[in-house]
Amino acid sequence: PITVSFSVFKVSSILHNLGRDKLYLIYQNSPPIDIAKNSLTVIPTSTLSLVSGTLERLNLANNYLNFLGSTGTNQGNFTFPYLHSLQELILDNCYIRTIHSETFRNIPNLKFLSLQSNPLQVLPSAVLLPSLWFLSIGIHEDVEMEADHEYFSIPKDTFSQHPMEQLAVLEIHNANFGNLSDYHFSGLSQLE
């Protein structure tokens, strides 16, 4: 079933405070597709293609997308259909361990991406999208850190090699970086 149930207020207020008035108005007036908590193991590509021209917000939280873009028939840049209108994507608590580098290629105008409560250990290159304004990553608390292994890492020069010139908010929660320096964030000139 398609419902209008995830929190528009938080996203709208964050983007409004960033001076993104136009996007704020879009979020206020367009209902999302919410297919959270459906035990999905792959992205429902054929279903999403039916609304590919108009879909602006999609909630896929609380599903089982362990190896996003690396399993099933919709791999890599076929993970999602071409969704030129999609601006907000919620993938919280989906048990995502890896994300194929081409997973979000067909979502060229994505502004808001949330990956809270997923057992990621490295910042995936797939999330380094030049269109993003807001990126939220949270490490799932059940992931155990090995004694000699960093809990979560951002490879050196990641953002300088993949500049995200629109990114204003970067949230990373529950991460034990081990080693973190200013050079990890060079290339993020718009962070507020």
Residue, then its C-alpha position, 0 to 999 in steps of 0.5 A: p500500500i502507498t501511504v503518506s506517513f514518514s516525517v516531512f517536518k524534519v526534512s522540511s525544517i532542515l532544508h528550509n533552514l538551509g535556505r532551500d525554499k523551493l525544495y521546502l515547498i515541494y516537500q510540503n505539497s507532494p506525498p511520498i511513497d512509503i514501502a517501509k517494513n515490507s521485508l523487501t530484499v531488492i528494490p521494487t524496480s518495476t513498481l517504481s518505474l510506474v511513478s518514475g516521472t513524478l516520484e519525489r520522496l521514497n521511504l524504503a526503511n526497515n527492509y532487508l537490503n544487505f548488499l544494495g545494488s549487488t544482488g538480484t536482477n536489479q544490480g548496479n545502475f539497474t538497482f533503481p529505475y530512472l527517477h529524475s524527480l526523486q529528491e528524498l530517499i530514506l534507507d534507514n535500518c535496512y541492514i545495508r552492509t555494502i552499496h554498489s558504486e552505481t546504485f544511485r546513478n539513475i537518481p540524478n537530482l537526489k537532495f536528501l539521502s538517509l542511511q541511518s542504522n545500517p552496518l556500514q564499515v566504510l563510506p561507500s563511494a555510491v553516496l558521493l553524489p554531487s546533487l546531495w544537500f543532506l547526507s545522514i549515515g548511522i552505524h548500526e549498534d550491533v556491528e562489533m569492532e574488531a580489536d585492530h580494525e576501525y569501526f567506520s572509515i572515510p578513505k583519505d581524500t574521498f571528498s576531494q576526489h569526489p567533490m560534493e559542492q552542494l552538500a550542506v549537512l553531513e551527519i555520521h552517527n555511532a561511528n568510531f573512526g579511529n583516525l579522523s583528520d581535516y583532510h578527510f573532509s576537504g572538498l566539502s566547501q558548503l558544509e554548515 
